[in-house]
Amino acid sequence: MITLLFILIFFLLQTFILLCCVAAGNDAASQEIADQEQMEFIQEWKKKHCKSQ
């Protein structure tokens, strides 16, 4: 019985951690958006700073 309780608590904690990660934007969709924004920023930075060379 105690083993079942530990397993249940373990899975509840895992679910809580997963929900916290999703709420923090640490999922695949949010990461893809962040990657795209970072690539756009780098392109703009190169346009501004690499023309003078």
mmJSON file of the N, C-alpha and C atoms, coordinates in Angstrom:
{"data_MODEL":{"atom_site":{
"group_PDB":["ATOM","ATOM","ATOM","ATOM","ATOM","ATOM","ATOM","ATOM","ATOM","ATOM","ATOM","ATOM","ATOM","ATOM","ATOM","ATOM","ATOM","ATOM","ATOM","ATOM","ATOM","ATOM","ATOM","ATOM","ATOM","ATOM","ATOM","ATOM","ATOM","ATOM","ATOM","ATOM","ATOM","ATOM","ATOM","ATOM","ATOM","ATOM","ATOM","ATOM","ATOM","ATOM","ATOM","ATOM","ATOM","ATOM","ATOM","ATOM","ATOM","ATOM","ATOM","ATOM","ATOM","ATOM","ATOM","ATOM","ATOM","ATOM","ATOM","ATOM","ATOM","ATOM","ATOM","ATOM","ATOM","ATOM","ATOM","ATOM","ATOM","ATOM","ATOM","ATOM","ATOM","ATOM","ATOM","ATOM","ATOM","ATOM","ATOM","ATOM","ATOM","ATOM","ATOM","ATOM","ATOM","ATOM","ATOM","ATOM","ATOM","ATOM","ATOM","ATOM","ATOM","ATOM","ATOM","ATOM","ATOM","ATOM","ATOM","ATOM","ATOM","ATOM","ATOM","ATOM","ATOM","ATOM","ATOM","ATOM","ATOM","ATOM","ATOM","ATOM","ATOM","ATOM","ATOM","ATOM","ATOM","ATOM","ATOM","ATOM","ATOM","ATOM","ATOM","ATOM","ATOM","ATOM","ATOM","ATOM","ATOM","ATOM","ATOM","ATOM","ATOM","ATOM","ATOM","ATOM","ATOM","ATOM","ATOM","ATOM","ATOM","ATOM","ATOM","ATOM","ATOM","ATOM","ATOM","ATOM","ATOM","ATOM","ATOM","ATOM","ATOM","ATOM","ATOM","ATOM","ATOM","ATOM","ATOM"],
"id":[1,2,3,4,5,6,7,8,9,10,11,12,13,14,15,16,17,18,19,20,21,22,23,24,25,26,27,28,29,30,31,32,33,34,35,36,37,38,39,40,41,42,43,44,45,46,47,48,49,50,51,52,53,54,55,56,57,58,59,60,61,62,63,64,65,66,67,68,69,70,71,72,73,74,75,76,77,78,79,80,81,82,83,84,85,86,87,88,89,90,91,92,93,94,95,96,97,98,99,100,101,102,103,104,105,106,107,108,109,110,111,112,113,114,115,116,117,118,119,120,121,122,123,124,125,126,127,128,129,130,131,132,133,134,135,136,137,138,139,140,141,142,143,144,145,146,147,148,149,150,151,152,153,154,155,156,157,158,159],
"type_symbol":["N","C","C","N","C","C","N","C","C","N","C","C","N","C","C","N","C","C","N","C","C","N","C","C","N","C","C","N","C","C","N","C","C","N","C","C","N","C","C","N","C","C","N","C","C","N","C","C","N","C","C","N","C","C","N","C","C","N","C","C","N","C","C","N","C","C","N","C","C","N","C","C","N","C","C","N","C","C","N","C","C","N","C","C","N","C","C","N","C","C","N","C","C","N","C","C","N","C","C","N","C","C","N","C","C","N","C","C","N","C","C","N","C","C","N","C","C","N","C","C","N","C","C","N","C","C","N","C","C","N","C","C","N","C","C","N","C","C","N","C","C","N","C","C","N","C","C","N","C","C","N","C","C","N","C","C","N","C","C"],
"label_atom_id":["N","CA","C","N","CA","C","N","CA","C","N","CA","C","N","CA","C","N","CA","C","N","CA","C","N","CA","C","N","CA","C","N","CA","C","N","CA","C","N","CA","C","N","CA","C","N","CA","C","N","CA","C","N","CA","C","N","CA","C","N","CA","C","N","CA","C","N","CA","C","N","CA","C","N","CA","C","N","CA","C","N","CA","C","N","CA","C","N","CA","C","N","CA","C","N","CA","C","N","CA","C","N","CA","C","N","CA","C","N","CA","C","N","CA","C","N","CA","C","N","CA","C","N","CA","C","N","CA","C","N","CA","C","N","CA","C","N","CA","C","N","CA","C","N","CA","C","N","CA","C","N","CA","C","N","CA","C","N","CA","C","N","CA","C","N","CA","C","N","CA","C","N","CA","C","N","CA","C","N","CA","C","N","CA","C"],
"label_alt_id":[null,null,null,null,null,null,null,null,null,null,null,null,null,null,null,null,null,null,null,null,null,null,null,null,null,null,null,null,null,null,null,null,null,null,null,null,null,null,null,null,null,null,null,null,null,null,null,null,null,null,null,null,null,null,null,null,null,null,null,null,null,null,null,null,null,null,null,null,null,null,null,null,null,null,null,null,null,null,null,null,null,null,null,null,null,null,null,null,null,null,null,null,null,null,null,null,null,null,null,null,null,null,null,null,null,null,null,null,null,null,null,null,null,null,null,null,null,null,null,null,null,null,null,null,null,null,null,null,null,null,null,null,null,null,null,null,null,null,null,null,null,null,null,null,null,null,null,null,null,null,null,null,null,null,null,null,null,null,null],
"label_comp_id":["MET","MET","MET","ILE","ILE","ILE","THR","THR","THR","LEU","LEU","LEU","LEU","LEU","LEU","PHE","PHE","PHE","ILE","ILE","ILE","LEU","LEU","LEU","ILE","ILE","ILE","PHE","PHE","PHE","PHE","PHE","PHE","LEU","LEU","LEU","LEU","LEU","LEU","GLN","GLN","GLN","THR","THR","THR","PHE","PHE","PHE","ILE","ILE","ILE","LEU","LEU","LEU","LEU","LEU","LEU","CYS","CYS","CYS","CYS","CYS","CYS","VAL","VAL","VAL","ALA","ALA","ALA","ALA","ALA","ALA","GLY","GLY","GLY","ASN","ASN","ASN","ASP","ASP","ASP","ALA","ALA","ALA","ALA","ALA","ALA","SER","SER","SER","GLN","GLN","GLN","GLU","GLU","GLU","ILE","ILE","ILE","ALA","ALA","ALA","ASP","ASP","ASP","GLN","GLN","GLN","GLU","GLU","GLU","GLN","GLN","GLN","MET","MET","MET","GLU","GLU","GLU","PHE","PHE","PHE","ILE","ILE","ILE","GLN","GLN","GLN","GLU","GLU","GLU","TRP","TRP","TRP","LYS","LYS","LYS","LYS","LYS","LYS","LYS","LYS","LYS","HIS","HIS","HIS","CYS","CYS","CYS","LYS","LYS","LYS","SER","SER","SER","GLN","GLN","GLN"],
"label_asym_id":["A","A","A","A","A","A","A","A","A","A","A","A","A","A","A","A","A","A","A","A","A","A","A","A","A","A","A","A","A","A","A","A","A","A","A","A","A","A","A","A","A","A","A","A","A","A","A","A","A","A","A","A","A","A","A","A","A","A","A","A","A","A","A","A","A","A","A","A","A","A","A","A","A","A","A","A","A","A","A","A","A","A","A","A","A","A","A","A","A","A","A","A","A","A","A","A","A","A","A","A","A","A","A","A","A","A","A","A","A","A","A","A","A","A","A","A","A","A","A","A","A","A","A","A","A","A","A","A","A","A","A","A","A","A","A","A","A","A","A","A","A","A","A","A","A","A","A","A","A","A","A","A","A","A","A","A","A","A","A"],
"label_entity_id":["1","1","1","1","1","1","1","1","1","1","1","1","1","1","1","1","1","1","1","1","1","1","1","1","1","1","1","1","1","1","1","1","1","1","1","1","1","1","1","1","1","1","1","1","1","1","1","1","1","1","1","1","1","1","1","1","1","1","1","1","1","1","1","1","1","1","1","1","1","1","1","1","1","1","1","1","1","1","1","1","1","1","1","1","1","1","1","1","1","1","1","1","1","1","1","1","1","1","1","1","1","1","1","1","1","1","1","1","1","1","1","1","1","1","1","1","1","1","1","1","1","1","1","1","1","1","1","1","1","1","1","1","1","1","1","1","1","1","1","1","1","1","1","1","1","1","1","1","1","1","1","1","1","1","1","1","1","1","1"],
"label_seq_id":[1,1,1,2,2,2,3,3,3,4,4,4,5,5,5,6,6,6,7,7,7,8,8,8,9,9,9,10,10,10,11,11,11,12,12,12,13,13,13,14,14,14,15,15,15,16,16,16,17,17,17,18,18,18,19,19,19,20,20,20,21,21,21,22,22,22,23,23,23,24,24,24,25,25,25,26,26,26,27,27,27,28,28,28,29,29,29,30,30,30,31,31,31,32,32,32,33,33,33,34,34,34,35,35,35,36,36,36,37,37,37,38,38,38,39,39,39,40,40,40,41,41,41,42,42,42,43,43,43,44,44,44,45,45,45,46,46,46,47,47,47,48,48,48,49,49,49,50,50,50,51,51,51,52,52,52,53,53,53],
"pdbx_PDB_ins_code":[null,null,null,null,null,null,null,null,null,null,null,null,null,null,null,null,null,null,null,null,null,null,null,null,null,null,null,null,null,null,null,null,null,null,null,null,null,null,null,null,null,null,null,null,null,null,null,null,null,null,null,null,null,null,null,null,null,null,null,null,null,null,null,null,null,null,null,null,null,null,null,null,null,null,null,null,null,null,null,null,null,null,null,null,null,null,null,null,null,null,null,null,null,null,null,null,null,null,null,null,null,null,null,null,null,null,null,null,null,null,null,null,null,null,null,null,null,null,null,null,null,null,null,null,null,null,null,null,null,null,null,null,null,null,null,null,null,null,null,null,null,null,null,null,null,null,null,null,null,null,null,null,null,null,null,null,null,null,null],
"Cartn_x":[0.822,0.0,0.865,1.933,2.802,3.527,3.842,4.5,3.577,2.324,1.346,1.235,1.277,1.225,2.445,3.625,4.84,4.797,4.303,4.188,3.209,2.093,1.105,1.697,2.395,3.03,4.072,4.847,5.854,5.219,4.167,3.524,2.831,2.312,1.719,2.787,3.943,5.041,5.532,5.627,6.048,5.057,3.782,2.752,2.854,3.086,3.25,4.447,5.564,6.769,6.5,5.832,5.507,4.624,3.627,2.739,3.487,4.418,5.223,6.079,6.654,7.475,6.629,5.441,4.559,4.132,3.826,3.407,4.548,5.77,6.923,7.314,6.633,6.941,8.084,8.329,9.439,8.926,8.098,7.617,8.121,7.874,8.44,7.948,6.678,6.132,6.74,6.844,7.439,8.909,9.595,11.019,11.204,10.316,10.406,10.198,9.241,8.999,10.219,10.791,11.971,13.148,13.325,14.409,14.228,12.994,12.709,12.999,12.568,12.827,14.323,15.053,16.499,17.173,16.739,17.313,17.027,15.819,15.481,16.331,16.551,17.377,18.812,19.346,20.72,20.832,19.841,19.862,19.842,19.0,18.939,20.248,20.814,22.081,23.185,23.218,24.234,24.049,22.789,22.54,23.072,22.903,23.327,24.838,25.439,26.827,27.847,27.428,28.397,28.516,27.701,27.799,29.047,29.494,30.61,31.942,31.982,33.255,33.574],
"Cartn_y":[-1.2,0.0,1.263,1.243,2.417,2.655,1.557,1.675,2.381,2.019,2.649,4.145,4.483,5.894,6.659,6.072,6.718,6.903,5.907,6.007,7.115,7.196,8.237,9.627,9.786,11.073,11.425,10.435,10.663,11.204,10.567,11.006,12.357,12.634,13.949,15.043,14.781,15.756,15.948,14.868,14.968,15.799,15.608,16.389,17.861,18.141,19.522,20.188,19.484,20.025,20.288,19.374,19.556,20.779,20.951,22.104,23.411,23.396,24.596,24.948,23.952,24.205,24.784,24.253,24.77,26.191,26.452,27.791,28.791,28.328,29.213,29.396,28.723,28.857,27.979,26.921,26.039,24.798,25.014,23.898,24.082,23.119,23.128,24.316,24.64,25.753,27.083,27.306,28.554,28.635,27.507,27.489,27.828,27.334,27.63,29.123,29.726,31.163,31.95,31.549,32.236,32.107,30.941,30.744,31.65,31.762,32.611,34.079,34.52,35.902,36.167,35.202,35.368,35.446,34.642,34.692,36.036,36.564,37.869,38.971,38.902,39.893,39.86,38.668,38.54,39.091,38.83,39.359,40.88,41.471,42.935,43.502,42.839,43.3,43.269,42.199,42.101,43.192,43.52,44.593,45.913,46.2,47.474,47.543,46.479,46.54,45.989,45.249,44.637,45.367,46.383,47.156,48.018,48.497,49.429,48.746,47.45,46.739,46.561],
"Cartn_z":[0.0,0.0,0.0,0.798,0.884,-0.445,-1.142,-2.445,-3.436,-3.419,-4.296,-3.997,-2.734,-2.327,-2.839,-2.719,-3.22,-4.732,-5.443,-6.9,-7.272,-6.575,-6.837,-6.578,-5.477,-5.164,-6.222,-6.642,-7.671,-8.953,-9.425,-10.658,-10.499,-9.344,-9.105,-9.152,-8.572,-8.635,-10.062,-10.813,-12.206,-13.016,-12.77,-13.455,-13.085,-11.818,-11.37,-12.041,-12.121,-12.767,-14.247,-14.92,-16.332,-16.534,-15.683,-15.802,-15.537,-14.609,-14.345,-15.555,-16.198,-17.389,-18.52,-18.71,-19.759,-19.427,-18.173,-17.762,-17.927,-17.79,-17.934,-19.398,-20.291,-21.712,-22.152,-21.443,-21.778,-22.51,-23.507,-24.309,-25.739,-26.58,-27.934,-28.753,-28.662,-29.455,-29.03,-27.731,-27.237,-27.603,-27.565,-27.926,-29.397,-30.247,-31.68,-31.94,-31.251,-31.39,-30.911,-29.791,-29.263,-30.218,-30.816,-31.781,-32.994,-33.481,-34.631,-34.309,-33.136,-32.724,-32.604,-32.1,-31.959,-33.328,-34.282,-35.63,-36.29,-36.106,-36.67,-36.042,-34.738,-34.053,-34.579,-34.755,-35.252,-36.668,-37.507,-38.875,-38.873,-38.036,-37.953,-37.412,-36.434,-35.854,-36.901,-37.708,-38.761,-39.799,-40.136,-41.109,-40.598,-39.328,-38.753,-38.554,-38.088,-37.639,-38.633,-39.597,-40.516,-41.83,-42.057,-43.308,-43.344,-42.209,-42.18,-42.419,-42.43,-42.628,-44.083],
"occupancy":[1.0,1.0,1.0,1.0,1.0,1.0,1.0,1.0,1.0,1.0,1.0,1.0,1.0,1.0,1.0,1.0,1.0,1.0,1.0,1.0,1.0,1.0,1.0,1.0,1.0,1.0,1.0,1.0,1.0,1.0,1.0,1.0,1.0,1.0,1.0,1.0,1.0,1.0,1.0,1.0,1.0,1.0,1.0,1.0,1.0,1.0,1.0,1.0,1.0,1.0,1.0,1.0,1.0,1.0,1.0,1.0,1.0,1.0,1.0,1.0,1.0,1.0,1.0,1.0,1.0,1.0,1.0,1.0,1.0,1.0,1.0,1.0,1.0,1.0,1.0,1.0,1.0,1.0,1.0,1.0,1.0,1.0,1.0,1.0,1.0,1.0,1.0,1.0,1.0,1.0,1.0,1.0,1.0,1.0,1.0,1.0,1.0,1.0,1.0,1.0,1.0,1.0,1.0,1.0,1.0,1.0,1.0,1.0,1.0,1.0,1.0,1.0,1.0,1.0,1.0,1.0,1.0,1.0,1.0,1.0,1.0,1.0,1.0,1.0,1.0,1.0,1.0,1.0,1.0,1.0,1.0,1.0,1.0,1.0,1.0,1.0,1.0,1.0,1.0,1.0,1.0,1.0,1.0,1.0,1.0,1.0,1.0,1.0,1.0,1.0,1.0,1.0,1.0,1.0,1.0,1.0,1.0,1.0,1.0],
"B_iso_or_equiv":[0.0,0.0,0.0,0.0,0.0,0.0,0.0,0.0,0.0,0.0,0.0,0.0,0.0,0.0,0.0,0.0,0.0,0.0,0.0,0.0,0.0,0.0,0.0,0.0,0.0,0.0,0.0,0.0,0.0,0.0,0.0,0.0,0.0,0.0,0.0,0.0,0.0,0.0,0.0,0.0,0.0,0.0,0.0,0.0,0.0,0.0,0.0,0.0,0.0,0.0,0.0,0.0,0.0,0.0,0.0,0.0,0.0,0.0,0.0,0.0,0.0,0.0,0.0,0.0,0.0,0.0,0.0,0.0,0.0,0.0,0.0,0.0,0.0,0.0,0.0,0.0,0.0,0.0,0.0,0.0,0.0,0.0,0.0,0.0,0.0,0.0,0.0,0.0,0.0,0.0,0.0,0.0,0.0,0.0,0.0,0.0,0.0,0.0,0.0,0.0,0.0,0.0,0.0,0.0,0.0,0.0,0.0,0.0,0.0,0.0,0.0,0.0,0.0,0.0,0.0,0.0,0.0,0.0,0.0,0.0,0.0,0.0,0.0,0.0,0.0,0.0,0.0,0.0,0.0,0.0,0.0,0.0,0.0,0.0,0.0,0.0,0.0,0.0,0.0,0.0,0.0,0.0,0.0,0.0,0.0,0.0,0.0,0.0,0.0,0.0,0.0,0.0,0.0,0.0,0.0,0.0,0.0,0.0,0.0],
"pdbx_formal_charge":[null,null,null,null,null,null,null,null,null,null,null,null,null,null,null,null,null,null,null,null,null,null,null,null,null,null,null,null,null,null,null,null,null,null,null,null,null,null,null,null,null,null,null,null,null,null,null,null,null,null,null,null,null,null,null,null,null,null,null,null,null,null,null,null,null,null,null,null,null,null,null,null,null,null,null,null,null,null,null,null,null,null,null,null,null,null,null,null,null,null,null,null,null,null,null,null,null,null,null,null,null,null,null,null,null,null,null,null,null,null,null,null,null,null,null,null,null,null,null,null,null,null,null,null,null,null,null,null,null,null,null,null,null,null,null,null,null,null,null,null,null,null,null,null,null,null,null,null,null,null,null,null,null,null,null,null,null,null,null],
"auth_seq_id":[1,1,1,2,2,2,3,3,3,4,4,4,5,5,5,6,6,6,7,7,7,8,8,8,9,9,9,10,10,10,11,11,11,12,12,12,13,13,13,14,14,14,15,15,15,16,16,16,17,17,17,18,18,18,19,19,19,20,20,20,21,21,21,22,22,22,23,23,23,24,24,24,25,25,25,26,26,26,27,27,27,28,28,28,29,29,29,30,30,30,31,31,31,32,32,32,33,33,33,34,34,34,35,35,35,36,36,36,37,37,37,38,38,38,39,39,39,40,40,40,41,41,41,42,42,42,43,43,43,44,44,44,45,45,45,46,46,46,47,47,47,48,48,48,49,49,49,50,50,50,51,51,51,52,52,52,53,53,53],
"auth_comp_id":["MET","MET","MET","ILE","ILE","ILE","THR","THR","THR","LEU","LEU","LEU","LEU","LEU","LEU","PHE","PHE","PHE","ILE","ILE","ILE","LEU","LEU","LEU","ILE","ILE","ILE","PHE","PHE","PHE","PHE","PHE","PHE","LEU","LEU","LEU","LEU","LEU","LEU","GLN","GLN","GLN","THR","THR","THR","PHE","PHE","PHE","ILE","ILE","ILE","LEU","LEU","LEU","LEU","LEU","LEU","CYS","CYS","CYS","CYS","CYS","CYS","VAL","VAL","VAL","ALA","ALA","ALA","ALA","ALA","ALA","GLY","GLY","GLY","ASN","ASN","ASN","ASP","ASP","ASP","ALA","ALA","ALA","ALA","ALA","ALA","SER","SER","SER","GLN","GLN","GLN","GLU","GLU","GLU","ILE","ILE","ILE","ALA","ALA","ALA","ASP","ASP","ASP","GLN","GLN","GLN","GLU","GLU","GLU","GLN","GLN","GLN","MET","MET","MET","GLU","GLU","GLU","PHE","PHE","PHE","ILE","ILE","ILE","GLN","GLN","GLN","GLU","GLU","GLU","TRP","TRP","TRP","LYS","LYS","LYS","LYS","LYS","LYS","LYS","LYS","LYS","HIS","HIS","HIS","CYS","CYS","CYS","LYS","LYS","LYS","SER","SER","SER","GLN","GLN","GLN"],
"auth_asym_id":["A","A","A","A","A","A","A","A","A","A","A","A","A","A","A","A","A","A","A","A","A","A","A","A","A","A","A","A","A","A","A","A","A","A","A","A","A","A","A","A","A","A","A","A","A","A","A","A","A","A","A","A","A","A","A","A","A","A","A","A","A","A","A","A","A","A","A","A","A","A","A","A","A","A","A","A","A","A","A","A","A","A","A","A","A","A","A","A","A","A","A","A","A","A","A","A","A","A","A","A","A","A","A","A","A","A","A","A","A","A","A","A","A","A","A","A","A","A","A","A","A","A","A","A","A","A","A","A","A","A","A","A","A","A","A","A","A","A","A","A","A","A","A","A","A","A","A","A","A","A","A","A","A","A","A","A","A","A","A"],
"auth_atom_id":["N","CA","C","N","CA","C","N","CA","C","N","CA","C","N","CA","C","N","CA","C","N","CA","C","N","CA","C","N","CA","C","N","CA","C","N","CA","C","N","CA","C","N","CA","C","N","CA","C","N","CA","C","N","CA","C","N","CA","C","N","CA","C","N","CA","C","N","CA","C","N","CA","C","N","CA","C","N","CA","C","N","CA","C","N","CA","C","N","CA","C","N","CA","C","N","CA","C","N","CA","C","N","CA","C","N","CA","C","N","CA","C","N","CA","C","N","CA","C","N","CA","C","N","CA","C","N","CA","C","N","CA","C","N","CA","C","N","CA","C","N","CA","C","N","CA","C","N","CA","C","N","CA","C","N","CA","C","N","CA","C","N","CA","C","N","CA","C","N","CA","C","N","CA","C","N","CA","C","N","CA","C","N","CA","C"],
"pdbx_PDB_model_num":[1,1,1,1,1,1,1,1,1,1,1,1,1,1,1,1,1,1,1,1,1,1,1,1,1,1,1,1,1,1,1,1,1,1,1,1,1,1,1,1,1,1,1,1,1,1,1,1,1,1,1,1,1,1,1,1,1,1,1,1,1,1,1,1,1,1,1,1,1,1,1,1,1,1,1,1,1,1,1,1,1,1,1,1,1,1,1,1,1,1,1,1,1,1,1,1,1,1,1,1,1,1,1,1,1,1,1,1,1,1,1,1,1,1,1,1,1,1,1,1,1,1,1,1,1,1,1,1,1,1,1,1,1,1,1,1,1,1,1,1,1,1,1,1,1,1,1,1,1,1,1,1,1,1,1,1,1,1,1]
}}}
